[in-house]
Amino acid sequence: MNAPVPAPPPVIPPSPYSSAIGKSNIESHTLSVLVDNEPGVLARVVGLFSGRGYNIDSLTVAEVAHGEQLSRITIVTNGPPEAIEQISHQLERIVPIHKVVDLTLTGRAIERELAMIKVRGSGDNRSEALRLAEAFRAKLIDATTESFIFELTGGPRKIDDFIELMRPIGLVEVSRTGVAAITRGAALT
């Protein structure tokens, strides 16, 4: 009697982020997406990302022209340049989207983020947390005898650096808004 031959494993296509592509060409990009302010648009945009295996690192949405019913979705994502370009083209095909701009490629964008950082500590750690907060121009928005909450606005890297410095001091919790971005100059993004 012959034993049944096991079926071969299914062939799974590589993800745009697989190690086969190589980590050296992974880039972070900020996309500005101008959309109609109507129900379901954000779900369609997020669905495009998840349906194709792309990750969203940061996502912010706000109405930008009330009378015109327009909102801006700012998305930070990462991947090989070809994948980012593919994402942009696929976004352009969604009907309520008016404009997609890769702000990273324009080289003229300003990015900011707001974070609230809770730090616990006493003695020297407390003094060190206050000293670092002053150096980073973080605003003290709450203080107890056991902890501080700092508010910090700036580029994502500045916020990342501040958080890393607070870890050994007594970092408890972080809440971040996500990136808001706009291009320099008079042109509409």
C-alpha positions as CSV (number, residue, x, y, z in Angstrom):
1,M,0.0,0.0,0.0
2,N,1.3,3.4,-0.9
3,A,1.1,6.2,1.6
4,P,-0.8,9.3,0.3
5,V,1.5,12.0,-0.9
6,P,1.1,15.2,1.2
7,A,-0.1,18.2,-0.7
8,P,2.6,20.9,-1.3
9,P,2.3,23.9,0.9
10,P,0.4,26.8,-0.6
11,V,2.4,29.4,-2.4
12,I,2.1,32.8,-0.7
13,P,3.3,35.8,-2.7
14,P,5.9,37.9,-0.9
15,S,4.6,40.9,1.0
16,P,6.0,44.3,-0.3
17,Y,7.8,44.4,3.1
18,S,9.3,40.9,3.0
19,S,13.0,40.5,3.7
20,A,13.4,39.4,0.0
21,I,13.1,43.0,-1.0
22,G,15.8,44.1,1.5
23,K,15.6,46.4,4.4
24,S,17.9,49.0,2.8
25,N,15.3,50.4,0.4
26,I,12.5,50.7,3.0
27,E,11.4,54.4,3.2
28,S,9.0,56.3,5.3
29,H,6.6,58.6,3.3
30,T,3.9,61.1,4.3
31,L,0.9,61.1,2.0
32,S,-1.6,64.0,2.0
33,V,-5.0,62.9,0.7
34,L,-7.8,65.4,0.1
35,V,-11.2,63.8,0.2
36,D,-14.9,64.5,0.4
37,N,-16.0,64.8,4.0
38,E,-18.6,62.0,3.9
39,P,-19.2,58.7,5.8
40,G,-17.2,55.7,4.8
41,V,-14.3,57.5,3.0
42,L,-11.8,56.8,5.8
43,A,-12.9,53.2,5.9
44,R,-12.3,52.8,2.2
45,V,-8.8,54.4,2.5
46,V,-7.8,52.2,5.4
47,G,-9.3,49.2,3.7
48,L,-7.0,49.8,0.7
49,F,-4.0,49.6,3.0
50,S,-5.1,46.5,4.9
51,G,-6.3,44.7,1.9
52,R,-2.9,45.0,0.2
53,G,-0.8,44.3,3.3
54,Y,0.5,47.8,3.7
55,N,1.0,49.3,7.2
56,I,-0.1,52.7,8.4
57,D,2.4,54.2,10.9
58,S,0.4,57.3,11.5
59,L,-3.1,58.6,10.5
60,T,-4.8,61.9,11.1
61,V,-8.0,63.2,9.6
62,A,-9.6,66.7,9.9
63,E,-12.0,68.8,7.9
64,V,-10.1,71.5,6.1
65,A,-12.8,73.4,4.2
66,H,-16.2,73.3,6.0
67,G,-18.2,75.0,3.2
68,E,-16.7,72.7,0.6
69,Q,-17.1,69.5,2.7
70,L,-13.4,68.6,2.3
71,S,-11.1,66.7,4.7
72,R,-7.4,66.0,4.7
73,I,-6.2,62.5,5.6
74,T,-2.5,62.5,6.4
75,I,-1.0,59.0,6.3
76,V,2.6,58.0,7.2
77,T,3.5,54.6,5.8
78,N,6.7,52.8,4.9
79,G,8.0,50.4,2.3
80,P,10.0,50.3,-0.9
81,P,9.6,53.3,-3.2
82,E,7.7,51.1,-5.7
83,A,5.2,50.1,-3.1
84,I,4.6,53.7,-2.0
85,E,4.1,54.8,-5.6
86,Q,1.6,51.9,-6.0
87,I,-0.3,53.0,-2.9
88,S,-0.5,56.6,-4.2
89,H,-1.9,55.4,-7.6
90,Q,-4.4,53.1,-5.9
91,L,-5.6,55.9,-3.6
92,E,-6.1,58.2,-6.6
93,R,-8.6,55.7,-8.0
94,I,-11.0,55.9,-5.0
95,V,-13.9,58.0,-6.1
96,P,-14.3,60.6,-3.2
97,I,-10.5,61.4,-3.3
98,H,-9.7,64.7,-5.0
99,K,-5.9,64.7,-4.7
100,V,-3.0,62.6,-3.4
101,V,0.4,64.2,-2.7
102,D,3.5,62.4,-1.5
103,L,4.8,65.1,0.7
104,T,8.1,63.3,1.2
105,L,8.8,63.6,-2.5
106,T,8.0,67.3,-2.6
107,G,10.8,68.0,-0.1
108,R,8.9,71.1,1.0
109,A,6.7,69.7,3.8
110,I,6.5,70.6,7.4
111,E,5.5,67.8,9.8
112,R,4.5,68.1,13.4
113,E,3.0,65.9,16.0
114,L,1.7,66.3,19.5
115,A,2.5,63.9,22.3
116,M,1.6,63.6,26.0
117,I,4.3,61.7,27.9
118,K,3.7,60.4,31.5
119,V,6.8,59.9,33.6
120,R,7.0,58.5,37.1
121,G,9.9,59.1,39.4
122,S,11.4,60.6,42.5
123,G,14.6,62.2,43.6
124,D,17.2,62.5,40.9
125,N,15.0,60.9,38.3
126,R,12.4,63.7,38.9
127,S,15.0,66.4,38.5
128,E,16.4,64.7,35.4
129,A,13.0,64.5,33.8
130,L,12.4,68.2,34.4
131,R,15.8,69.1,33.0
132,L,15.3,67.0,29.8
133,A,11.8,68.5,29.4
134,E,13.2,72.0,29.5
135,A,15.9,71.1,26.9
136,F,13.2,69.7,24.6
137,R,10.8,72.6,25.3
138,A,8.2,70.2,26.6
139,K,5.4,71.8,28.6
140,L,4.6,70.4,32.0
141,I,0.8,70.0,31.9
142,D,0.3,67.9,35.1
143,A,2.3,67.1,38.1
144,T,1.7,64.9,41.2
145,T,4.1,63.9,43.9
146,E,4.8,60.7,42.0
147,S,4.6,61.7,38.3
148,F,4.6,64.3,35.5
149,I,2.8,64.6,32.3
150,F,4.6,66.5,29.6
151,E,3.2,67.9,26.3
152,L,5.6,68.0,23.5
153,T,5.1,69.3,19.9
154,G,7.5,68.8,17.1
155,G,8.7,66.5,14.4
156,P,8.2,62.7,15.0
157,R,11.9,62.2,15.5
158,K,12.1,64.8,18.2
159,I,9.3,63.1,20.0
160,D,10.9,59.6,19.6
161,D,14.2,61.0,21.0
162,F,12.4,62.5,24.0
163,I,10.5,59.2,24.7
164,E,13.8,57.2,24.5
165,L,15.4,59.5,27.1
166,M,12.5,59.2,29.4
167,R,12.4,55.3,29.3
168,P,15.2,54.8,31.9
169,I,13.9,57.7,34.1
170,G,10.5,56.1,34.5
171,L,8.4,56.3,31.3
172,V,4.8,55.1,32.1
173,E,2.7,56.0,29.1
174,V,2.6,57.9,25.8
175,S,-0.3,59.3,23.8
176,R,0.5,60.6,20.3
177,T,-1.8,62.4,17.8
178,G,-0.1,61.3,14.6
179,V,1.6,63.4,12.0
180,A,0.0,66.6,10.6
181,A,1.8,67.9,7.6
182,I,1.5,70.7,5.1
183,T,3.7,72.0,2.2
184,R,5.6,75.3,2.4
185,G,4.5,78.1,0.1
186,A,1.2,79.4,-1.3
187,A,0.2,76.3,-3.3
188,L,-2.6,74.0,-2.0
189,T,-1.5,70.5,-1.1
